[in-house]
């Protein structure tokens, strides 16, 4: 189809995510045609550096032939297999085992989704089921962070704390609450220890306000992504996890963005030896080559759900859960991370990347360098206005 026909068809028929519809109609689409390595090419022949890795997902770069071959082999052999009715497929079972092998030791079970948003939604449903099955049905309140991002599903978007995801969607829900972000640069804390103590105190205060018997879980990104690449001080994640344990609420690490080497180790929580009760992943799981996400679950939660009613099914599932082609891709992507040297290369390249960004800090509108390994950003504003706080973005 000619490029102008594509643009007009897009304008008439294709609804794009997270965009102003009228602005998109006026502007028109940029049609992407091909990609290789870190570069995209549009339909007009322009080459674009994809510094965003798609949406923080194409961790291995475009054009990895071994991934294409793995997908092709699986499509020829078994292009679809349901996980319902006690069926399964070899690549999905192998991928679940490998994820458990490389994840924090607390996580022993895997439920596959289609992406990050429904991984968060699934985690919420499992948490609800777990506490009901354990005879604690009052535990319905969920805590998250201001400026956090936990997808755009019906429930997850309420945990997301960005105004655009709430406006006209009747969110957040009454049982969803947000605590201050651990952003050292735009706060008045004397040091990192003071910030960590304040975050723990905020968590304890909110749980006391709601009642510990009413609070189910705390969700957080180890490094906040869409809300501004907010990097908490070292020790914050571990302190929040330990506080959740003492308060009797579940700790959920949302590693949809941070997972699969973006911050150095395979998962960001491993840097502080944090073991969550649940962990959500997606994006880098298949490096964007096919849709897939997952909820990793502790054995305690799994057993609590399984024993809640030994005769009843657990009524949660997706048609494309544990899709064999996506799983085959995920297995090859994991191989590339480890045997292909991609994780080690990311760690090795991080200092050079940091030095390059730091050369920009003399600019009067650039402030704090926000970073952990190759997960980096710069605070854009007036560098000397450090303590102005965070303004919500539309």
PyMOL commands that set and color helices and strands:
alter all, ss='L'
color gray80, all
select helices_A, chain A and resi 3-13+21-27+53-56+65-77+84-86+90-102+116-133+156-159+163-165+184-186+192-210+212-214+236-247+268-272+283-285+299-306+324-338+342-358
alter helices_A, ss='H'
color red, helices_A
select strands_A, chain A and resi 32-36+39-42+47-49+107-113+141-145+176-179+215-220+223-224+230-231+250-254+278-281+293-298+366-372+375-380
alter strands_A, ss='S'
color yellow, strands_A
deselect
rebuild
show_as cartoon
